[in-house]
Amino acid sequence: MRVLVPFKIVADLDLLRGKKWTITNNRPEDPAFVKKIINPYDESALELALKLADNCNKHGLETELHALTIDKKQADLFLKKLIATGYNLASRFDCAVDLQFNPSAKAALIAAYLEKFGPFDLIIMGMQSSDEDNAKTPYLTAEETGWPCISGITGFNGCETGSIRVFSVNDQGTIEQTIHPPYILVVGNAPNAYLRIPTLKAIKTAAEKEIKIINLETFNITPDQLNTKVDPDLIDLVAVDNSRKSLLIEGPSAEEKVSLLYDKYLKGRLSSL
């Protein structure tokens, strides 16, 4: 089973003092100086992928984990750490185009990676990042790839048949279902999904391995093509007509109304069952 986990590196905004959040001159505080971390939802996705690999190995199923981020050289330390934790390949997309608030372009690049270096069975993603907070990228990736997508993931594990048992949460409660890849799994508030700490030996071994650097030329994509990948403009909103035809049953008493309802509308339907 081949699994791709895109992730993002963000500023640890918890380190900013309260007064730093004050907007002055219509400009927010620049968090560039703040310590960088893996986006929390992405961290959960990365750890759940490792747990899936552990579970598959118990059933004799081979797994190959790919980690992918769109960033500069600052991301290499994080990618090395992921190799040390058990990822087979860590790739960094070095893109000159500013994609911070362009989820459509990010989804297109993830889909291009999938096509270039695939096939993959799963894409596991965090539901949103702490800086953009648009929660669009996973669903736009599903649109680009044509893969089914499950959101609100809290956990999953592999089965002996190669299927995956997935646990997710929605407004109705917890859902458990068995799926057959390919799928995009969007991780939400997953409990106990902090990224594991690698051993010193694993860190030393990972330090000797190379990070795969890719760019637009790898996919034959130009900056102009990427810049055209923007969200569509909202032109109009039209309310859905949910009205239904109705009939008012007249009668001198409730008993006669029920009798009329049964004789004229229900009797024929019930007799055919």
C-alpha positions in Angstrom: 0.0 0.0 0.0 1.4 3.4 -1.0 0.4 6.4 1.0 0.9 10.1 0.3 0.7 12.6 3.2 1.0 16.3 2.2 1.8 18.6 5.2 2.5 22.2 5.9 5.0 24.0 8.2 3.5 26.9 10.1 4.5 29.4 12.8 3.7 28.3 16.3 1.2 31.0 17.0 0.9 29.9 20.7 4.3 31.6 21.2 3.0 35.0 20.3 2.1 37.2 23.2 -1.4 38.7 23.4 -0.4 42.2 22.3 1.3 40.8 19.2 -2.2 39.9 17.9 -3.2 43.6 17.8 -3.5 44.8 14.2 -1.8 48.2 13.6 -2.0 50.2 10.4 -4.4 47.6 9.0 -1.5 45.1 9.0 -1.3 42.1 11.3 1.9 41.1 13.1 4.4 39.2 10.9 5.0 35.8 12.5 8.1 35.1 10.4 10.3 35.2 13.5 8.2 32.6 15.4 9.4 29.0 15.8 8.1 26.8 13.1 6.2 23.5 13.7 4.2 21.0 11.6 0.6 22.1 11.3 -1.2 20.3 14.1 -3.8 18.6 11.9 -1.1 17.5 9.5 0.9 16.2 12.4 -2.0 13.9 13.2 -2.3 12.8 9.6 1.5 12.0 9.6 1.2 9.9 12.8 -1.9 8.1 11.7 -0.2 7.1 8.5 2.7 5.6 10.5 0.2 3.7 12.7 -1.5 2.4 9.6 1.9 1.1 8.3 2.5 -0.5 11.7 -0.8 -2.2 11.5 -0.4 -3.4 7.9 3.0 -4.8 8.7 1.4 -7.0 11.4 -0.8 -8.5 8.7 2.1 -9.0 6.3 1.2 -6.1 4.0 4.0 -3.8 2.7 3.5 -0.1 2.9 5.4 2.8 1.4 4.9 6.2 3.0 5.6 9.5 1.1 5.6 12.9 2.9 5.2 16.0 0.7 5.4 19.7 1.6 5.5 22.9 -0.5 8.2 25.1 1.2 11.7 26.4 1.1 14.9 24.9 2.5 13.6 25.4 6.1 11.5 22.3 5.6 14.4 20.0 5.2 14.8 19.4 8.9 11.2 18.4 9.3 11.5 16.1 6.3 14.6 14.4 7.8 12.7 13.9 11.0 9.9 12.2 9.1 12.4 9.8 7.4 13.7 9.0 10.9 10.2 8.2 12.1 9.6 5.7 9.3 8.7 7.5 6.1 10.2 6.0 3.0 10.4 9.2 0.9 10.3 12.8 1.9 9.8 15.4 -0.9 9.9 19.2 -0.9 8.2 21.2 -3.6 10.3 24.3 -4.2 7.9 26.7 -5.8 8.7 30.3 -6.7 5.0 31.1 -6.8 3.3 32.3 -3.6 0.7 29.7 -2.9 -0.1 30.6 0.7 -3.7 31.6 0.0 -4.2 29.5 -3.2 -5.6 26.1 -2.2 -6.7 25.4 -5.8 -3.0 25.6 -6.9 -1.9 23.4 -4.0 -4.5 20.8 -4.9 -3.3 20.9 -8.5 0.3 20.2 -7.4 -0.7 17.4 -5.2 -2.6 15.8 -8.0 0.4 16.3 -10.3 2.7 14.6 -7.8 0.2 11.7 -7.6 0.2 11.3 -11.4 4.0 11.7 -11.7 5.1 9.4 -8.9 2.0 7.2 -8.4 0.1 5.1 -8.3 -0.9 5.7 -4.6 -3.7 4.0 -2.6 -4.3 6.7 -0.1 -3.9 10.5 0.4 -4.0 11.4 4.1 -4.4 15.1 4.8 -5.1 17.4 7.8 -8.4 19.3 7.4 -6.9 22.8 7.5 -3.8 24.8 8.5 -3.5 27.3 11.3 -2.5 30.2 9.0 -4.8 30.0 6.0 -7.7 28.2 7.9 -9.7 27.8 4.6 -10.2 24.0 5.0 -10.5 23.7 1.2 -7.3 22.0 0.0 -8.3 18.3 0.8 -11.7 18.7 -1.0 -10.1 20.5 -4.0 -7.6 17.7 -4.2 -10.5 15.2 -4.3 -11.9 17.3 -7.1 -8.6 17.2 -9.0 -8.1 13.5 -8.6 -11.6 12.3 -8.8 -11.1 10.2 -5.6 -13.8 9.8 -3.0 -13.1 11.7 0.2 -14.0 11.1 3.9 -13.7 14.0 6.3 -13.6 14.2 10.1 -11.3 11.2 10.4 -10.3 10.3 13.9 -8.5 7.0 13.2 -8.2 4.0 10.9 -6.4 0.7 10.6 -5.6 -1.8 7.9 -7.2 -5.1 7.4 -5.8 -8.4 6.2 -7.7 -8.1 2.9 -6.0 -4.7 2.1 -9.2 -2.8 2.9 -9.1 -0.1 5.6 -11.4 0.3 8.6 -12.0 4.1 9.0 -13.5 6.0 12.0 -14.9 9.4 11.5 -17.1 11.9 13.3 -20.0 14.1 12.0 -23.0 15.8 13.4 -24.8 12.5 13.9 -21.9 10.9 15.9 -19.1 8.4 15.2 -19.1 6.4 12.0 -17.2 3.2 11.3 -16.9 2.0 7.8 -14.7 -0.3 5.7 -13.3 1.2 2.5 -11.3 0.0 -0.5 -8.7 2.4 -1.8 -8.1 4.8 -3.5 -9.5 7.3 -1.0 -8.6 10.7 0.4 -8.8 10.7 4.2 -9.2 14.2 5.9 -8.0 14.1 9.5 -9.8 16.2 12.1 -9.5 16.1 15.8 -7.8 12.7 16.1 -7.1 11.7 19.7 -3.6 10.5 20.7 -2.1 11.4 17.3 1.0 13.3 18.2 3.9 12.6 15.9 6.2 10.0 17.4 9.8 10.9 18.5 12.5 9.0 16.5 15.5 7.4 18.2 18.9 8.9 18.0 20.1 6.1 15.8 17.2 6.7 13.4 18.0 10.5 13.3 21.6 9.8 12.4 20.6 7.4 9.6 18.1 9.8 8.2 20.7 12.6 8.2 22.6 10.7 5.5 19.5 10.4 3.2 18.6 12.9 0.6 15.5 15.0 0.4 13.7 14.8 -2.9 13.5 18.3 -4.4 10.9 18.9 -7.1 9.8 22.1 -8.9 7.4 23.2 -11.6 9.7 21.9 -14.3 9.3 18.4 -12.9 5.6 18.5 -13.9 6.0 20.8 -17.0 3.9 23.4 -15.3 4.5 27.1 -15.8 4.0 29.8 -13.1 1.2 31.3 -15.3 -0.6 28.0 -15.4 -0.4 27.8 -11.6 -1.6 31.3 -11.1 -4.7 30.6 -13.1 -5.7 28.0 -10.5 -7.7 30.3 -8.4 -11.1 29.8 -6.6 -14.1 30.7 -8.8 -15.9 33.9 -8.2 -19.3 33.8 -6.6 -21.8 35.2 -9.1 -25.1 34.4 -7.6 -27.0 32.4 -4.9 -30.2 30.7 -5.7 -32.4 29.2 -3.0 -33.5 25.6 -3.5 -37.3 25.2 -3.8 -38.2 22.6 -1.2 -42.0 23.3 -1.3 -44.3 20.4 -1.8 -47.9 20.1 -2.9 -50.4 19.5 -0.1 -54.1 18.7 0.3 -56.3 19.8 3.2 -58.7 17.0 4.2 -62.1 18.5 5.3 -64.6 16.8 7.6 -66.8 17.4 10.6 -64.8 15.2 13.0 -61.3 13.7 13.3 -62.8 10.1 12.9 -64.3 11.0 9.5 -61.1 12.7 8.4 -59.0 9.6 9.3 -61.6 7.4 7.5 -61.4 9.6 4.4 -57.6 9.6 4.5 -57.5 5.8 4.7 -60.2 5.1 2.0 -59.0 7.6 -0.5 -55.2 7.7 -0.1 -53.8 4.9 2.0 -56.0 1.8 1.4 -54.7 1.2 -2.2 -51.1 1.6 -1.2 -51.3 -0.6 1.9 -53.1 -3.4 0.0 -50.3 -3.5 -2.6 -47.6 -4.2 0.0 
